[in-house]
Amino acid sequence: MYKRQPEGLPIGVQVVTADPDDDSALAECLAGQSVLINLVGILHESRQVRFDQVHVDLPRRLIQLCEAAGVSQYLHMSALHADAKAGPSRYLRSRGAGEDVAHQSSDQMMVTSFRPSIIFGRNDNFFGVFSNLLRWMPIFPLACPGALFAPVYVGDVVAAFDHVIKNGPQFDDRRLNLCGPSTYTLKQLVQFHIRRVHLVVEEEAQHHLTTLHQLLHLLVLKVVVELVLQLKQETVYLGLHNILEVVQLIIHLRLDSMIWVV
């Protein structure tokens, strides 16, 4: 475990780095603290890191360590439609199981779970994915373009956490859904983002236009994402998964699921 003071943070905010698999290091971090906010999560698995390891086992250990350290409040970041049994994907089932562990494992602490829709803000992992794809894709394929989302601003999520910390007893053992005030389809969100970056996309696309047109005569584009299972649950966005898993989920994309960038 080591401590550092990164640039850009308010005076008094200290960043402590520790191995989440090291209980002794975590216990040292928790000593003397009153609140733990667990934001740890992954959008896809690897051979080294699995959903249950991060979303279920870690919360179980954190609850035990918090109780031993005398922490009085545990705030747990989850996801909208998380459900250990009925979740449509392994991600959401693991998130649901993690919630259950957090709420059922402690009688000594106040526990609150947060279930956000898409969180957007500067350098977010939603529009950022679109930006990266739009730099090289002349056609943007969409799985489930009519899927509904209620994006929530990161500042509002932070305000919700702050409110719960200040009013802990009112929110003990609660699971809170966090959604924005407006609902959009996935297609609308992508089109909105394209309009924002259109000048950059068009400039880059013109440079490669001839080559792209030649390639389009040869390519049949198929997008493969495990996200399709989750898109069926309105207002949920989770992320891309590895190619071997998602090939099984989408075989054909309809033409109305394509958006032309140029």
PASEBA-1860 file (N, C-alpha, C; in nm, 3 decimals):
! residues 262
1> MYKRQPEG> 0.084/-0.119/0.000/0.000/0.000/0.000/0.088/0.124/0.000 ~ 0.056/0.223/-0.085/0.127/0.350/-0.080/0.031/0.464/-0.107 ~ 0.070/0.582/-0.060/-0.016/0.698/-0.070/0.046/0.800/-0.164 ~ -0.040/0.877/-0.231/0.009/0.982/-0.320/-0.094/1.093/-0.328 ~ -0.049/1.210/-0.370/-0.135/1.326/-0.386/-0.133/1.368/-0.533 ~ -0.227/1.314/-0.614/-0.227/1.345/-0.757/-0.270/1.488/-0.785 ~ -0.226/1.540/-0.898/-0.262/1.675/-0.937/-0.411/1.683/-0.970 ~ -0.470/1.797/-0.947/-0.609/1.820/-0.986/-0.711/1.789/-0.879
9> LPIGVQVV> -0.671/1.724/-0.770/-0.765/1.692/-0.663/-0.758/1.799/-0.555 ~ -0.870/1.821/-0.485/-0.871/1.922/-0.379/-0.768/1.890/-0.271 ~ -0.721/1.996/-0.207/-0.627/1.977/-0.097/-0.694/1.894/0.013 ~ -0.622/1.797/0.063/-0.675/1.710/0.167/-0.721/1.576/0.115 ~ -0.744/1.566/-0.018/-0.782/1.437/-0.077/-0.656/1.356/-0.101 ~ -0.653/1.238/-0.048/-0.535/1.153/-0.059/-0.571/1.024/-0.129 ~ -0.492/0.983/-0.226/-0.514/0.859/-0.298/-0.422/0.751/-0.241 ~ -0.482/0.640/-0.203/-0.406/0.527/-0.148/-0.422/0.409/-0.243
17> TADPDDDS> -0.311/0.353/-0.284/-0.313/0.239/-0.376/-0.286/0.110/-0.300 ~ -0.373/0.010/-0.323/-0.356/-0.119/-0.255/-0.405/-0.231/-0.345 ~ -0.356/-0.348/-0.322/-0.396/-0.467/-0.397/-0.530/-0.516/-0.343 ~ -0.635/-0.520/-0.427/-0.767/-0.564/-0.377/-0.771/-0.710/-0.335 ~ -0.671/-0.786/-0.372/-0.665/-0.926/-0.330/-0.588/-0.945/-0.200 ~ -0.535/-0.837/-0.145/-0.455/-0.842/-0.023/-0.538/-0.791/0.094 ~ -0.592/-0.883/0.173/-0.679/-0.843/0.283/-0.607/-0.758/0.387 ~ -0.481/-0.786/0.411/-0.408/-0.707/0.511/-0.391/-0.563/0.465
25> ALAECLAG> -0.365/-0.544/0.335/-0.352/-0.409/0.281/-0.486/-0.336/0.286 ~ -0.595/-0.406/0.255/-0.727/-0.345/0.261/-0.764/-0.309/0.405 ~ -0.731/-0.396/0.497/-0.760/-0.369/0.638/-0.686/-0.244/0.685 ~ -0.563/-0.227/0.639/-0.486/-0.108/0.675/-0.552/0.018/0.620 ~ -0.604/0.009/0.496/-0.674/0.123/0.436/-0.801/0.159/0.514 ~ -0.871/0.058/0.564/-0.999/0.080/0.629/-0.987/0.127/0.774 ~ -0.870/0.112/0.832/-0.852/0.150/0.972/-0.884/0.298/0.992 ~ -0.977/0.326/1.085/-1.011/0.463/1.118/-1.111/0.528/1.024
33> QSVLINLV> -1.163/0.454/0.927/-1.259/0.511/0.831/-1.402/0.481/0.876 ~ -1.495/0.566/0.834/-1.635/0.547/0.872/-1.722/0.501/0.755 ~ -1.678/0.527/0.631/-1.758/0.492/0.513/-1.669/0.428/0.408 ~ -1.719/0.323/0.346/-1.651/0.263/0.231/-1.745/0.269/0.111 ~ -1.696/0.323/0.000/-1.769/0.324/-0.126/-1.698/0.227/-0.220 ~ -1.766/0.121/-0.256/-1.707/0.020/-0.344/-1.750/0.045/-0.488 ~ -1.658/0.094/-0.571/-1.685/0.120/-0.712/-1.617/0.018/-0.804 ~ -1.561/-0.085/-0.747/-1.486/-0.183/-0.826/-1.581/-0.264/-0.913
41> GILHESRQ> -1.548/-0.277/-1.040/-1.629/-0.357/-1.131/-1.558/-0.376/-1.263 ~ -1.596/-0.479/-1.336/-1.542/-0.503/-1.470/-1.659/-0.523/-1.567 ~ -1.638/-0.485/-1.693/-1.741/-0.502/-1.795/-1.726/-0.631/-1.872 ~ -1.608/-0.689/-1.868/-1.589/-0.818/-1.935/-1.485/-0.899/-1.858 ~ -1.494/-1.029/-1.873/-1.405/-1.120/-1.802/-1.279/-1.147/-1.883 ~ -1.179/-1.198/-1.815/-1.059/-1.249/-1.880/-1.024/-1.381/-1.812 ~ -0.921/-1.445/-1.858/-0.880/-1.570/-1.795/-0.831/-1.547/-1.653 ~ -0.782/-1.426/-1.627/-0.728/-1.396/-1.495/-0.833/-1.340/-1.399
49> VRFDQVHV> -0.932/-1.269/-1.454/-1.030/-1.201/-1.368/-1.171/-1.238/-1.413 ~ -1.251/-1.289/-1.319/-1.387/-1.334/-1.350/-1.489/-1.243/-1.280 ~ -1.611/-1.241/-1.334/-1.716/-1.158/-1.277/-1.738/-1.186/-1.129 ~ -1.754/-1.313/-1.093/-1.783/-1.346/-0.954/-1.670/-1.304/-0.860 ~ -1.549/-1.312/-0.909/-1.434/-1.274/-0.828/-1.440/-1.127/-0.788 ~ -1.481/-1.043/-0.883/-1.482/-0.898/-0.860/-1.614/-0.851/-0.800 ~ -1.725/-0.904/-0.850/-1.856/-0.851/-0.812/-1.919/-0.921/-0.692 ~ -1.870/-1.041/-0.658/-1.931/-1.116/-0.547/-1.830/-1.141/-0.435
57> DLPRRLIQ> -1.717/-1.202/-0.470/-1.619/-1.237/-0.368/-1.559/-1.113/-0.301 ~ -1.526/-1.012/-0.380/-1.466/-0.891/-0.321/-1.564/-0.822/-0.225 ~ -1.690/-0.797/-0.262/-1.782/-0.737/-0.165/-1.795/-0.818/-0.037 ~ -1.796/-0.951/-0.049/-1.806/-1.035/0.071/-1.688/-1.010/0.164 ~ -1.569/-1.005/0.106/-1.449/-0.979/0.187/-1.448/-0.838/0.243 ~ -1.493/-0.741/0.163/-1.495/-0.602/0.210/-1.590/-0.585/0.328 ~ -1.705/-0.650/0.323/-1.801/-0.642/0.434/-1.736/-0.694/0.562 ~ -1.669/-0.807/0.553/-1.603/-0.864/0.670/-1.494/-0.771/0.723
65> LCEAAGVS> -1.415/-0.715/0.631/-1.307/-0.625/0.672/-1.362/-0.496/0.731 ~ -1.473/-0.447/0.675/-1.534/-0.326/0.729/-1.584/-0.347/0.871 ~ -1.648/-0.458/0.894/-1.699/-0.486/1.027/-1.584/-0.497/1.127 ~ -1.477/-0.561/1.085/-1.361/-0.575/1.175/-1.297/-0.439/1.204 ~ -1.304/-0.346/1.108/-1.241/-0.215/1.124/-1.335/-0.113/1.188 ~ -1.461/-0.150/1.207/-1.556/-0.058/1.269/-1.615/0.043/1.172 ~ -1.609/0.013/1.042/-1.671/0.101/0.943/-1.823/0.095/0.961 ~ -1.890/0.210/0.957/-2.033/0.212/0.989/-2.124/0.212/0.866
73> QYLHMSAL> -2.069/0.243/0.747/-2.154/0.254/0.628/-2.081/0.201/0.505 ~ -2.153/0.120/0.427/-2.096/0.060/0.306/-2.187/0.094/0.188 ~ -2.131/0.163/0.088/-2.205/0.200/-0.033/-2.154/0.116/-0.149 ~ -2.247/0.051/-0.217/-2.212/-0.051/-0.316/-2.261/-0.009/-0.456 ~ -2.167/0.006/-0.550/-2.205/0.037/-0.687/-2.240/-0.091/-0.761 ~ -2.361/-0.091/-0.819/-2.408/-0.208/-0.892/-2.448/-0.163/-1.033 ~ -2.557/-0.215/-1.087/-2.602/-0.179/-1.221/-2.752/-0.198/-1.231 ~ -2.815/-0.118/-1.315/-2.959/-0.129/-1.334/-2.993/-0.269/-1.385
81> HADAKAGP> -3.101/-0.326/-1.334/-3.148/-0.460/-1.369/-3.057/-0.572/-1.318 ~ -2.970/-0.542/-1.223/-2.890/-0.647/-1.162/-2.982/-0.744/-1.090 ~ -2.963/-0.873/-1.113/-3.048/-0.974/-1.051/-2.973/-1.107/-1.054 ~ -2.951/-1.163/-0.936/-2.871/-1.285/-0.927/-2.931/-1.402/-1.002 ~ -3.064/-1.405/-1.015/-3.130/-1.518/-1.080/-3.183/-1.482/-1.219 ~ -3.243/-1.364/-1.232/-3.311/-1.331/-1.356/-3.232/-1.238/-1.448 ~ -3.112/-1.201/-1.410/-3.032/-1.114/-1.495/-3.007/-1.177/-1.630 ~ -3.020/-1.101/-1.741/-3.008/-1.159/-1.875/-2.866/-1.187/-1.919
89> SRYLRSRG> -2.768/-1.151/-1.839/-2.628/-1.177/-1.875/-2.550/-1.216/-1.751 ~ -2.433/-1.273/-1.769/-2.350/-1.310/-1.655/-2.310/-1.185/-1.576 ~ -2.288/-1.076/-1.649/-2.252/-0.951/-1.582/-2.361/-0.911/-1.482 ~ -2.485/-0.906/-1.527/-2.594/-0.861/-1.441/-2.626/-0.962/-1.331 ~ -2.609/-1.090/-1.362/-2.631/-1.190/-1.256/-2.524/-1.177/-1.147 ~ -2.401/-1.152/-1.187/-2.295/-1.136/-1.088/-2.315/-1.007/-1.008 ~ -2.361/-0.903/-1.075/-2.390/-0.779/-1.004/-2.503/-0.799/-0.901 ~ -2.604/-0.873/-0.942/-2.713/-0.902/-0.849/-2.668/-0.984/-0.731
97> AGEDVAHQ> -2.583/-1.084/-0.757/-2.531/-1.167/-0.648/-2.445/-1.083/-0.554 ~ -2.371/-0.988/-0.610/-2.290/-0.900/-0.525/-2.376/-0.813/-0.435 ~ -2.486/-0.763/-0.489/-2.580/-0.687/-0.405/-2.632/-0.772/-0.291 ~ -2.675/-0.893/-0.323/-2.730/-0.982/-0.220/-2.628/-1.007/-0.110 ~ -2.505/-1.031/-0.149/-2.399/-1.055/-0.051/-2.383/-0.933/0.040 ~ -2.380/-0.815/-0.022/-2.359/-0.693/0.056/-2.472/-0.671/0.156 ~ -2.596/-0.695/0.113/-2.710/-0.665/0.199/-2.739/-0.774/0.301 ~ -2.694/-0.894/0.275/-2.725/-1.006/0.365/-2.612/-1.042/0.459
105> SSDQMMVT> -2.492/-0.983/0.436/-2.375/-1.027/0.512/-2.348/-0.945/0.637 ~ -2.419/-0.836/0.655/-2.387/-0.751/0.770/-2.511/-0.706/0.844 ~ -2.504/-0.717/0.976/-2.608/-0.663/1.063/-2.556/-0.541/1.138 ~ -2.427/-0.512/1.121/-2.363/-0.405/1.198/-2.352/-0.274/1.121 ~ -2.354/-0.279/0.988/-2.333/-0.160/0.905/-2.459/-0.122/0.830 ~ -2.466/0.005/0.794/-2.568/0.052/0.700/-2.518/0.020/0.559 ~ -2.602/-0.045/0.481/-2.563/-0.086/0.346/-2.664/-0.029/0.246 ~ -2.612/0.034/0.141/-2.697/0.088/0.035/-2.634/0.053/-0.099
113> SFRPSIIF> -2.716/0.006/-0.194/-2.668/-0.025/-0.329/-2.721/0.078/-0.427 ~ -2.641/0.109/-0.526/-2.678/0.204/-0.630/-2.679/0.132/-0.764 ~ -2.789/0.150/-0.839/-2.806/0.081/-0.967/-2.822/0.185/-1.079 ~ -2.713/0.235/-1.132/-2.724/0.340/-1.234/-2.752/0.285/-1.373 ~ -2.817/0.368/-1.454/-2.824/0.346/-1.598/-2.688/0.386/-1.654 ~ -2.681/0.418/-1.784/-2.557/0.467/-1.841/-2.512/0.591/-1.764 ~ -2.388/0.593/-1.722/-2.332/0.712/-1.660/-2.249/0.785/-1.765 ~ -2.284/0.912/-1.787/-2.207/0.987/-1.885/-2.140/1.105/-1.820
121> GRNDNFFG> -2.031/1.148/-1.881/-1.953/1.261/-1.832/-1.822/1.265/-1.906 ~ -1.737/1.351/-1.867/-1.607/1.366/-1.933/-1.528/1.235/-1.925 ~ -1.478/1.192/-2.040/-1.396/1.069/-2.049/-1.473/0.944/-2.004 ~ -1.605/0.942/-2.028/-1.683/0.825/-1.987/-1.655/0.707/-2.080 ~ -1.706/0.591/-2.040/-1.680/0.468/-2.114/-1.796/0.432/-2.206 ~ -1.888/0.528/-2.228/-1.999/0.502/-2.319/-1.977/0.575/-2.451 ~ -1.982/0.708/-2.448/-1.957/0.783/-2.570/-1.812/0.767/-2.615 ~ -1.723/0.739/-2.521/-1.584/0.718/-2.559/-1.566/0.599/-2.652
129> VFSNLLRW> -1.646/0.493/-2.630/-1.640/0.377/-2.719/-1.685/0.416/-2.859 ~ -1.793/0.494/-2.868/-1.840/0.539/-2.999/-1.734/0.622/-3.070 ~ -1.668/0.710/-2.995/-1.567/0.796/-3.056/-1.456/0.713/-3.119 ~ -1.411/0.611/-3.047/-1.303/0.527/-3.100/-1.347/0.452/-3.224 ~ -1.470/0.400/-3.225/-1.517/0.324/-3.340/-1.540/0.414/-3.461 ~ -1.591/0.535/-3.435/-1.623/0.624/-3.546/-1.500/0.673/-3.620 ~ -1.384/0.659/-3.557/-1.263/0.705/-3.623/-1.225/0.618/-3.742 ~ -1.273/0.492/-3.742/-1.230/0.405/-3.852/-1.344/0.328/-3.919
137> MPIFPLAC> -1.468/0.344/-3.868/-1.579/0.269/-3.926/-1.666/0.360/-4.013 ~ -1.673/0.336/-4.144/-1.757/0.417/-4.231/-1.906/0.390/-4.210 ~ -1.939/0.272/-4.158/-2.076/0.237/-4.124/-2.077/0.195/-3.978 ~ -2.171/0.250/-3.903/-2.177/0.217/-3.761/-2.290/0.120/-3.737 ~ -2.260/-0.007/-3.707/-2.366/-0.107/-3.686/-2.419/-0.101/-3.542 ~ -2.550/-0.113/-3.530/-2.612/-0.108/-3.398/-2.692/-0.234/-3.374 ~ -2.664/-0.301/-3.263/-2.749/-0.410/-3.217/-2.858/-0.349/-3.131 ~ -2.982/-0.386/-3.155/-3.095/-0.333/-3.079/-3.100/-0.181/-3.080
145> PGALFAPV> -3.113/-0.119/-3.198/-3.111/0.028/-3.205/-3.227/0.094/-3.131 ~ -3.336/0.020/-3.108/-3.450/0.078/-3.038/-3.445/0.061/-2.887 ~ -3.337/0.000/-2.835/-3.324/-0.018/-2.691/-3.326/0.118/-2.622 ~ -3.397/0.126/-2.509/-3.416/0.253/-2.440/-3.315/0.274/-2.328 ~ -3.269/0.399/-2.318/-3.171/0.435/-2.216/-3.217/0.563/-2.147 ~ -3.182/0.575/-2.021/-3.205/0.699/-1.946/-3.072/0.741/-1.884 ~ -2.983/0.796/-1.964/-2.848/0.829/-1.915/-2.851/0.922/-1.796 ~ -2.760/0.897/-1.702/-2.753/0.979/-1.582/-2.615/1.044/-1.575
153> YVGDVVAA> -2.613/1.173/-1.544/-2.488/1.248/-1.540/-2.406/1.207/-1.418 ~ -2.275/1.196/-1.437/-2.187/1.150/-1.330/-2.197/1.241/-1.208 ~ -2.216/1.371/-1.229/-2.230/1.462/-1.116/-2.352/1.433/-1.032 ~ -2.461/1.388/-1.097/-2.581/1.352/-1.022/-2.561/1.222/-0.944 ~ -2.482/1.132/-1.000/-2.450/1.008/-0.927/-2.370/1.040/-0.802 ~ -2.272/1.127/-0.818/-2.191/1.169/-0.703/-2.279/1.235/-0.597 ~ -2.372/1.319/-0.641/-2.463/1.385/-0.546/-2.549/1.285/-0.471 ~ -2.589/1.177/-0.541/-2.670/1.073/-0.476/-2.588/1.002/-0.368
161> FDHVIKNG> -2.464/0.971/-0.397/-2.377/0.909/-0.296/-2.361/1.002/-0.176 ~ -2.337/1.129/-0.203/-2.317/1.227/-0.096/-2.442/1.236/-0.008 ~ -2.559/1.237/-0.072/-2.684/1.248/0.004/-2.705/1.126/0.094 ~ -2.672/1.008/0.042/-2.691/0.886/0.121/-2.592/0.882/0.237 ~ -2.470/0.928/0.214/-2.372/0.932/0.323/-2.421/1.021/0.437 ~ -2.480/1.135/0.401/-2.525/1.231/0.502/-2.656/1.189/0.570 ~ -2.729/1.100/0.504/-2.860/1.057/0.558/-2.867/0.905/0.563 ~ -2.761/0.844/0.612/-2.746/0.699/0.608/-2.863/0.617/0.658
169> PQFDDRRL> -2.914/0.644/0.777/-3.022/0.559/0.831/-3.146/0.555/0.742 ~ -3.173/0.662/0.668/-3.291/0.665/0.581/-3.277/0.569/0.461 ~ -3.153/0.535/0.430/-3.127/0.455/0.311/-3.065/0.320/0.342 ~ -3.067/0.283/0.468/-3.011/0.153/0.506/-3.089/0.040/0.439 ~ -3.017/-0.054/0.380/-3.073/-0.172/0.315/-3.160/-0.136/0.193 ~ -3.132/-0.022/0.133/-3.205/0.020/0.013/-3.122/-0.009/-0.112 ~ -3.193/-0.036/-0.224/-3.129/-0.054/-0.354/-3.188/0.052/-0.446 ~ -3.107/0.149/-0.482/-3.155/0.269/-0.548/-3.124/0.267/-0.699
177> NLCGPSTY> -3.229/0.281/-0.781/-3.210/0.294/-0.925/-3.178/0.440/-0.958 ~ -3.075/0.462/-1.036/-3.034/0.597/-1.074/-3.047/0.613/-1.225 ~ -3.145/0.694/-1.267/-3.168/0.718/-1.410/-3.182/0.867/-1.434 ~ -3.152/0.911/-1.555/-3.168/1.050/-1.591/-3.313/1.085/-1.617 ~ -3.342/1.213/-1.642/-3.481/1.258/-1.658/-3.541/1.227/-1.795 ~ -3.458/1.194/-1.893/-3.507/1.172/-2.029/-3.466/1.035/-2.080 ~ -3.550/0.979/-2.168/-3.524/0.847/-2.225/-3.494/0.860/-2.374 ~ -3.395/0.786/-2.421/-3.354/0.790/-2.560/-3.334/0.647/-2.610
185> TLKQLVQF> -3.346/0.629/-2.741/-3.307/0.501/-2.800/-3.156/0.502/-2.821 ~ -3.101/0.383/-2.834/-2.958/0.373/-2.860/-2.923/0.447/-2.990 ~ -3.009/0.434/-3.091/-2.984/0.500/-3.218/-2.980/0.652/-3.201 ~ -3.070/0.708/-3.122/-3.071/0.852/-3.098/-2.942/0.898/-3.030 ~ -2.895/0.819/-2.934/-2.773/0.856/-2.863/-2.653/0.854/-2.956 ~ -2.645/0.752/-3.042/-2.533/0.744/-3.136/-2.540/0.858/-3.237 ~ -2.660/0.887/-3.287/-2.674/0.997/-3.382/-2.637/1.131/-3.318 ~ -2.674/1.149/-3.193/-2.637/1.271/-3.121/-2.486/1.283/-3.112
193> HIRRVHLV> -2.420/1.172/-3.080/-2.274/1.176/-3.067/-2.208/1.199/-3.202 ~ -2.263/1.140/-3.308/-2.208/1.162/-3.441/-2.214/1.310/-3.478 ~ -2.324/1.376/-3.441/-2.335/1.519/-3.471/-2.229/1.598/-3.396 ~ -2.200/1.555/-3.275/-2.098/1.624/-3.195/-1.959/1.611/-3.257 ~ -1.928/1.494/-3.313/-1.792/1.470/-3.364/-1.788/1.471/-3.515 ~ -1.895/1.516/-3.581/-1.908/1.501/-3.726/-1.792/1.564/-3.801 ~ -1.751/1.683/-3.762/-1.645/1.751/-3.836/-1.516/1.672/-3.833 ~ -1.485/1.616/-3.716/-1.364/1.536/-3.705/-1.377/1.408/-3.785
201> VEEEAQHH> -1.493/1.343/-3.773/-1.514/1.218/-3.846/-1.505/1.241/-3.995 ~ -1.571/1.349/-4.042/-1.574/1.375/-4.185/-1.433/1.404/-4.237 ~ -1.357/1.481/-4.161/-1.221/1.515/-4.203/-1.136/1.390/-4.217 ~ -1.144/1.301/-4.118/-1.066/1.179/-4.124/-1.117/1.086/-4.232 ~ -1.250/1.082/-4.248/-1.309/0.991/-4.345/-1.272/1.031/-4.487 ~ -1.267/1.161/-4.518/-1.234/1.205/-4.652/-1.094/1.160/-4.691 ~ -1.008/1.157/-4.595/-0.870/1.116/-4.623/-0.863/0.970/-4.668 ~ -0.954/0.888/-4.615/-0.951/0.745/-4.644/-1.067/0.700/-4.731
209> LTTLHQLL> -1.142/0.796/-4.788/-1.267/0.763/-4.853/-1.250/0.662/-4.966 ~ -1.153/0.683/-5.054/-1.134/0.594/-5.168/-1.106/0.452/-5.122 ~ -1.017/0.437/-5.026/-0.983/0.305/-4.976/-1.103/0.238/-4.911 ~ -1.180/0.316/-4.834/-1.296/0.260/-4.766/-1.401/0.211/-4.865 ~ -1.424/0.288/-4.968/-1.523/0.246/-5.068/-1.482/0.116/-5.135 ~ -1.353/0.100/-5.158/-1.304/-0.025/-5.218/-1.324/-0.141/-5.121 ~ -1.298/-0.117/-4.995/-1.313/-0.223/-4.896/-1.458/-0.263/-4.877 ~ -1.549/-0.164/-4.886/-1.690/-0.193/-4.865/-1.746/-0.287/-4.971
217> HLLVLKVV> -1.686/-0.292/-5.085/-1.731/-0.385/-5.188/-1.691/-0.528/-5.155 ~ -1.596/-0.542/-5.063/-1.544/-0.674/-5.030/-1.591/-0.724/-4.895 ~ -1.628/-0.629/-4.806/-1.657/-0.667/-4.668/-1.805/-0.686/-4.644 ~ -1.838/-0.785/-4.563/-1.972/-0.797/-4.506/-1.950/-0.780/-4.356 ~ -1.997/-0.666/-4.306/-1.968/-0.632/-4.168/-2.067/-0.697/-4.072 ~ -2.014/-0.770/-3.975/-2.098/-0.829/-3.871/-2.043/-0.787/-3.735 ~ -2.126/-0.727/-3.656/-2.083/-0.687/-3.523/-2.126/-0.792/-3.424 ~ -2.035/-0.826/-3.336/-2.064/-0.930/-3.240/-2.041/-0.875/-3.100
225> VELVLQLK> -2.149/-0.867/-3.021/-2.139/-0.811/-2.887/-2.226/-0.889/-2.790 ~ -2.174/-0.919/-2.674/-2.253/-0.984/-2.570/-2.355/-0.886/-2.513 ~ -2.332/-0.756/-2.546/-2.421/-0.651/-2.503/-2.565/-0.672/-2.547 ~ -2.588/-0.748/-2.653/-2.724/-0.766/-2.704/-2.817/-0.819/-2.595 ~ -2.770/-0.912/-2.516/-2.854/-0.967/-2.409/-2.894/-0.857/-2.311 ~ -2.803/-0.765/-2.286/-2.829/-0.661/-2.188/-2.910/-0.549/-2.248 ~ -2.895/-0.523/-2.378/-2.972/-0.418/-2.441/-3.122/-0.447/-2.437 ~ -3.157/-0.575/-2.425/-3.297/-0.611/-2.416/-3.358/-0.560/-2.286
233> QETVYLGL> -3.271/-0.527/-2.190/-3.318/-0.465/-2.066/-3.304/-0.315/-2.084 ~ -3.412/-0.242/-2.087/-3.410/-0.100/-2.118/-3.321/-0.022/-2.022 ~ -3.256/0.077/-2.075/-3.171/0.175/-2.007/-3.041/0.115/-1.957 ~ -3.001/-0.002/-2.002/-2.877/-0.062/-1.954/-2.774/-0.064/-2.064 ~ -2.656/-0.016/-2.034/-2.543/-0.033/-2.124/-2.428/-0.091/-2.043 ~ -2.365/-0.193/-2.094/-2.259/-0.256/-2.018/-2.125/-0.259/-2.090 ~ -2.120/-0.298/-2.213/-1.991/-0.294/-2.280/-1.966/-0.411/-2.372 ~ -1.858/-0.405/-2.446/-1.825/-0.509/-2.541/-1.759/-0.627/-2.472
241> HNILEVVQ> -1.782/-0.744/-2.524/-1.721/-0.864/-2.469/-1.630/-0.929/-2.571 ~ -1.561/-1.035/-2.529/-1.464/-1.091/-2.621/-1.532/-1.157/-2.740 ~ -1.460/-1.164/-2.848/-1.516/-1.199/-2.977/-1.573/-1.340/-2.980 ~ -1.513/-1.432/-2.907/-1.559/-1.571/-2.912/-1.697/-1.586/-2.849 ~ -1.724/-1.510/-2.743/-1.854/-1.518/-2.678/-1.962/-1.454/-2.763 ~ -1.932/-1.335/-2.815/-2.038/-1.260/-2.878/-2.074/-1.309/-3.017 ~ -1.986/-1.386/-3.080/-2.020/-1.441/-3.211/-2.146/-1.525/-3.202 ~ -2.168/-1.585/-3.088/-2.284/-1.671/-3.069/-2.414/-1.591/-3.058
249> LIIHLRLD> -2.405/-1.459/-3.038/-2.522/-1.381/-3.005/-2.585/-1.308/-3.124 ~ -2.502/-1.267/-3.219/-2.556/-1.196/-3.335/-2.507/-1.267/-3.460 ~ -2.599/-1.307/-3.544/-2.562/-1.370/-3.670/-2.582/-1.270/-3.784 ~ -2.693/-1.197/-3.782/-2.720/-1.100/-3.887/-2.760/-0.967/-3.826 ~ -2.723/-0.860/-3.892/-2.765/-0.726/-3.853/-2.858/-0.671/-3.961 ~ -2.973/-0.615/-3.920/-3.065/-0.557/-4.016/-3.008/-0.426/-4.070 ~ -3.050/-0.388/-4.192/-3.002/-0.264/-4.250/-3.044/-0.143/-4.168 ~ -3.161/-0.152/-4.101/-3.203/-0.037/-4.022/-3.125/-0.025/-3.892
257> SMIWVV> -3.033/-0.118/-3.872/-2.946/-0.109/-3.754/-2.811/-0.051/-3.790 ~ -2.799/0.004/-3.911/-2.675/0.065/-3.956/-2.692/0.217/-3.959 ~ -2.589/0.289/-3.919/-2.587/0.433/-3.932/-2.467/0.472/-4.016 ~ -2.494/0.545/-4.125/-2.384/0.594/-4.210/-2.316/0.711/-4.144 ~ -2.183/0.707/-4.138/-2.108/0.816/-4.080/-2.074/0.920/-4.187 ~ -2.047/0.876/-4.309/-2.014/0.969/-4.416/-2.106/0.940/-4.535
END
